[in-house]
Amino acid sequence: MDLFEALYTTRAMRRVKPDPIPLNVQEQIMDAAVRAPSGGNAQGWRFLLVDDPGQKAALGPLYRQALGVLFEGHYKVMREKAEAAGDAGTLSVLRSAQHLADHFEAYPLLLFAFTRNDPGGGSIFPSVWSAQLAARAFGIGTALTTVLGLFHAEEAMRILGVPEGKGWQLACTVTFGYPTGRWGVAPRRPAHEATHRNRWGEPAGFTTAEPLWSPGQVSPNDGRTAT
Ligand SMILES: Cc1cc2nc3c(=O)[nH]c(=O)nc-3n(C[C@H](O)[C@H](O)[C@H](O)COP(=O)(O)O)c2cc1C
């Protein structure tokens, strides 16, 4: 698959079918994930794949509780503001996040990513994103979530049998499944609004009115020689 298509269309795909992910596909995804960079190439990561219904059943209620804490706290204000402003995009993300929580046990595969000596997460999230991109290449949708680790890490790690006192932290949980919907370009504020040049606040030097890749479009580097 075209790299730019993967970069532009790998979105949070939370509505999925129950079909299992073949083991050789899981192997390829994880083999791609461990190619990612980590500080000092320490590879201080550990990944736990969960497809056992009993484990999912034990974790699901915890996940829902964790999301409840978030939704009753910080996200409550966000939801109220979005409702008042008729911000359909934000309301849709919140609905979709709730859908994931409500269907946690129905995802055929969950990936729990652990890291240590990595306070900023810089040595774990590249590998997680690589796993998500590799899944995208197989037409598998993923959703990265952190809410379980934020509010119920200890209980989740106990269920998962993570050794205590070794410094492991639950960085995130990623759901995997074949999507029921279609892939599309992720809507985002344009690049030039998030980018400055030389000094904060200065213009980036480009204005990107529309995404520079769209379905069916030739990739920026196609047919060109690297210079
Ligand atoms: C650090 C991080 C934490 C996230 N945590 C959650 C989460 O706890 N639950 C959830 O449903 N989605 C979570 N997401 C997914 C975001 O909501 C999603 O990436 C964002 O809404 C953009 O969605 P899109 O790529 O489909 O446009 C998280 C994403 C990131 C990068």
The ligand as an SDF file (V2000), in Angstrom:
LIG
                    3D

 31 33  0  0  0  0  0  0  0  0999 V2000
   -2.5150    9.9400   23.0910 C   0  0  0  0  0  0  0  0  0  0  0  0
   -3.8700    9.5310   22.5770 C   0  0  0  0  0  0  0  0  0  0  0  0
   -4.8170    9.0850   23.4760 C   0  0  0  0  0  0  0  0  0  0  0  0
   -6.0750    8.6770   23.0360 C   0  0  0  0  0  0  0  0  0  0  0  0
   -6.9640    8.1590   23.9330 N   0  0  0  0  0  0  0  0  0  0  0  0
   -8.1530    7.7010   23.5070 C   0  0  0  0  0  0  0  0  0  0  0  0
   -9.0430    7.0640   24.4170 C   0  0  0  0  0  0  0  0  0  0  0  0
   -8.7440    6.9010   25.5980 O   0  0  0  0  0  0  0  0  0  0  0  0
  -10.2130    6.5880   23.9350 N   0  0  0  0  0  0  0  0  0  0  0  0
  -10.5610    6.7100   22.6180 C   0  0  0  0  0  0  0  0  0  0  0  0
  -11.6400    6.2360   22.2240 O   0  0  0  0  0  0  0  0  0  0  0  0
   -9.7280    7.3090   21.7280 N   0  0  0  0  0  0  0  0  0  0  0  0
   -8.5390    7.7920   22.1410 C   0  0  0  0  0  0  0  0  0  0  0  0
   -7.6640    8.3650   21.2500 N   0  0  0  0  0  0  0  0  0  0  0  0
   -8.0460    8.4770   19.8210 C   0  0  0  0  0  0  0  0  0  0  0  0
   -8.3850    9.9170   19.4510 C   0  0  0  0  0  0  0  0  0  0  0  0
   -9.6530   10.2480   19.9530 O   0  0  0  0  0  0  0  0  0  0  0  0
   -8.3490   10.0310   17.9160 C   0  0  0  0  0  0  0  0  0  0  0  0
   -7.0280    9.7780   17.4960 O   0  0  0  0  0  0  0  0  0  0  0  0
   -8.7550   11.4010   17.4370 C   0  0  0  0  0  0  0  0  0  0  0  0
  -10.1010   11.6580   17.7780 O   0  0  0  0  0  0  0  0  0  0  0  0
   -8.6130   11.5290   15.9250 C   0  0  0  0  0  0  0  0  0  0  0  0
   -9.4530   10.5930   15.3090 O   0  0  0  0  0  0  0  0  0  0  0  0
   -9.3500   10.2910   13.7460 P   0  0  0  0  0  0  0  0  0  0  0  0
   -7.9480    9.9040   13.4730 O   0  0  0  0  0  0  0  0  0  0  0  0
  -10.3350    9.2050   13.4790 O   0  0  0  0  0  0  0  0  0  0  0  0
   -9.6870   11.5600   13.0200 O   0  0  0  0  0  0  0  0  0  0  0  0
   -6.4020    8.7690   21.6550 C   0  0  0  0  0  0  0  0  0  0  0  0
   -5.4320    9.2290   20.7510 C   0  0  0  0  0  0  0  0  0  0  0  0
   -4.1810    9.5770   21.1960 C   0  0  0  0  0  0  0  0  0  0  0  0
   -3.1450   10.0340   20.1870 C   0  0  0  0  0  0  0  0  0  0  0  0
  1  2  1  0
  2  3  1  0
  2 30  2  0
  3  4  2  0
  4  5  1  0
  4 28  1  0
  5  6  2  0
  6  7  1  0
  6 13  1  0
  7  8  2  0
  7  9  1  0
  9 10  1  0
 10 11  2  0
 10 12  1  0
 12 13  2  0
 13 14  1  0
 14 15  1  0
 14 28  1  0
 15 16  1  0
 16 17  1  0
 16 18  1  0
 18 19  1  0
 18 20  1  0
 20 21  1  0
 20 22  1  0
 22 23  1  0
 23 24  1  0
 24 25  2  0
 24 26  1  0
 24 27  1  0
 28 29  2  0
 29 30  1  0
 30 31  1  0
M  END
$$$$
